[in-house]
Amino acid sequence: MAISDQLIQRIHQTKQNNSHGFFDKIKTKKWVKDLYETLFLPQNDNTEDQLKRNFETLQETLSELINTVTGDQILAQQQAGNFFEALPELYSLLVLDATSIVEFDPAADSLEEVYLAYPGFFATYVYRISHQLWSQELKILPRVISEYAHSKTGIDIHPGATIGKSFFIDHGTGIVIGETTIIGNNVKIYQGVTLGALNVSKEKAHQKRHPNIEDDVIIYSGATILGGQTTIGRESIIGGNVWITQDVPANSLVYHKSEIKIKDNSSLPESLTFVI
């Protein structure tokens, strides 16, 4: 069956109307990967001159990516320069994030292990660089970058979220952190946690929709915390599988208690007896 000319024309017209032109996602992913390796991983040539050349190339590539989005080469060069001026602070924050993993995860023996093998740290790295670009009011590029981490790690952090120092993601698969979430310092989050919105209507797109997590909070696996007016007070512990849509005072322990029964399986109730 031949594809209709009408469909081809419709798709062609849509692409012609694309105000951002051709966006190279493969090149974007490579830039994210190359920057990570330059910042954290051993390389064949670790001289200062080689590092300088690497950063110059990375800045040129970022400028090209931004130019694709903005269509303004001078602005793209300025924005790329602004990003690399912010990079020393980003690097310091990321080292604190990695250090918190070594400090609190019994399975982590060194920073090198975290850099090489921890998806939670990689997702945090991608969040921090995409958040910087987001704060420079570049919207499409940071979303593409954050989706790269989502596809690799299963961790979905919107680049518009605000996250403090020494952020620790353990395991991480299934974590969702929404755009207007505010997270303080020294927060630890386990797999399957959702920091989401109570209402996803388009009318609330510019309102505070996601929760506030204050300093030194621990959120265990499967917890769901929703709502822009919901605040988890400092030094609280949120247990696994809880559902929270209201404020939690500081220094609280919140947990869900389920009943588990263990018995001999030799004589099952009739309702559980079946034949395959």
N, C-alpha and C positions, 0 to 999 in steps of 0.2 A: 504494500500500500504506500503510495507516494505521499510525502509531506505536502500539505496544501500551500500554494503560493501566498494565500492570505496570512497563514501563520508565520511564514518566513518574513513577509513584509512587516507584520506586527512586531516580531522580535527585533528585526533590524531597526525599526523606527524607535523602539524603546532604548536600544543601545546607542543610537545616534543622539537621543535626548539626554543621555547620561552626562550630567554636568561635571563629573569627576574624571572622565576619560578612563583609560585602561589602568587598572590597579593591579600590580604584580604581587599576589599573595605569596608566591614562592620566594620572591626576593625579600619580602617582609619577614617571613619566617627565618630565612637565612641570616638576616640582619640581627634578629633577636638571638639566634643561636650563636652567631659570631661574637656579639657583644658579651654574652654570658661566658663564653670560653676565654675571651680576652680578660675579663674581670676576675675569673675564679679558677680556671683550669690550667694545668701545666701545658706549655707548648714547646715545640722543638727549639725555637729561638726565643728565649726569655729575656733578651737584653732590653735595656731601656729604649734604645733606638728603635728596635722592632715594635715594642709596645706603642711608641709614639706614632709610627707608621700605621699600625693597626687602627689606632683611634682616629687618625686623619682619614683613613679609608671609610671607617664606620660613620664619621660625620658627613662625608661626601654622599654616602649611600642614603643616610637619613634625609639629607637635603633633597635628594632625588625623589624619595618616597613622599615627602611632604609636598613637593612641587606637583606630583601627580594629583594630589588631593586639592591643593589650593589654586594651581595654575599660575602661581606667582613665584618666579624663581628667586627674586630678591627676598621676599618674605620667607620662602623656604630655607634659604641660607641663614637668615636671622633666627628662625625657629630652631633649626638644627644647632646653631651656636648656643642658643639659650638652653637647650637640653644638655649639651655637654658642659656648660658652665654649672649646671645643677648636679652633674654626675658625681662629684666628690661627696656631696651630702647623701645622695642615693646610695653610694657605695658604703658609706659609714652605717646607714640604716640597715642595709642588707647584711653587713658583718654582724651587727647586733642581733638580727633575726637568726642567722646561722648559729651564733654563740648560744642563743636561748635554746636551740634544739639540742646542742651538745650538753648543755647544763641540765636539761630536764628529761631528755629521752635516754633511758638506760641503754638502749641499743646503739646509740651514737657514740663513737669513740673519738672522733676528731672532726675539725672543720672540713678537712679534705673529703672525708666520707660524706658529709652533708652536701658539699658542692657536687660530688660525683653521683650521688645515689638517692637523694631525697626529693621526691616530686613535690612535697609541700613547700620546700624552699624554692624550687624552680617556679612554682605558681606565685609565690610571694615576690620573687624577682620580677616576673612578668607584670604583676600588679603594680609594683613600684615604678617601673619605667613607663607603663601605659598611663598610670595616674599622673605622672609628670607631664606627659604629652597632652592628657586631658585638661590639665590645669593651664596649659598653653592654648586652650580653646581649639585644639585639633581633635575632631570627634571621630571621624571614620578610622583613621590610622590606629588609635589606641584600642578601638573595638576589635579590629582585625587582630591586633597583637594579643589582646586578652583571650580571644577565641582560640588562638594557637595553644595557649596554656590549657584551656578547657579541653581541647581535643587530645592533648598529650597526657593530662593528669586526671581528668574528670573533676577538676576544681574550677568553679565558675565564679570569678570575682570581677564585678563591674569596675572599670577604671575610675568611675566617679566616686566610689566609696572612699571613706577617710579612715586610715588605719595607722595607729601609733607605733611606737618603738617596740622592739623585742617581741614581734608577732610570731607565734609558734603554731604551725599546722602539723598535726600528727596523723599519719596515714593519708587522710584528706579526701579520698574518693567520695564524690557526691556532695561536697560542700557547695553551697550557693550563698553569695553575699551580694545583696542588692545595691543599687546605685547610690542611695542616700543613707546607707548604713554609716554610722560613726563608731569606731572601735578605738578604745584607749590604749594605754601602754601595758605590756606584759600580759597580753591575753592569749589563752591557749584554746584551740578549737580542734575537735576530733572529727572523724569522718561522718558524713551524712547530715551535717548541721545545715539548717536553712535559716538565714537572716533575711526575711522577706517582707512583702507588703500584705496588708489585710485586704486592700482593694486595688485591683489592677486596672481600673478604668482610665482611659486616655485623658480624661479631664483633670486627673491628679498627677499628670506627668511632671509638673514643675513644683510639686509639693513634697514635703518630707514624708516618705512612704515606708521607710525601713528603720529598724530599731537602733537604739544607742546601747553600746556595751562599754561600761566604764572600766577603769584600770583593774588589773590583776584578777580578771574573771576567767574561770575555766568552764567550757561548755562541752559536755560529753556527747558521744555519738548519737545521732538520730534526733537530737533536740530541734524543735521548730520554734522560732521566736519571730513574731510578726507585728508590724505596725510602726508607723513613724513616731507615735507618742509613747512607745514602749521603751522603758529604760531598765537595764539590768545593773543594779548598784554594784559598786566596787567590791572586790574580794568575795563575790558570790560564787557558788558552785552550782551549775545547772546540770542535773543528772541526765542520763540517757533517755531518749524517747518522750520527753515532756513536750507539751504544747503550751506556749506562753503568749498571751496577747495583752498583758497588763504589766505595770511596773513591778519590779522585784527590789525590795530594799537592800541596802548594802549589807554585806556579811551574811547573806542568806544561803541556805541549802535547799534547793528545789529538786524533788525527785518524784518519779512515778513508781508506784508499788503495784506489781502484778502478782497474782497467786499462781504458784507453780506447784503441781502435785507430782510426786514420784511414787509409783506402785509397781507391784509385780505384774508383768504383762502376760502371764500365763492364762489368765481368765479375763478377757476383755468384755465390757458390756455389750449387750446384743446390738446396740446402735452403732458400735464401732467394729463389728464383725462383718467381714465381707470376703468374697472369693474373687480372685482374678483368674 
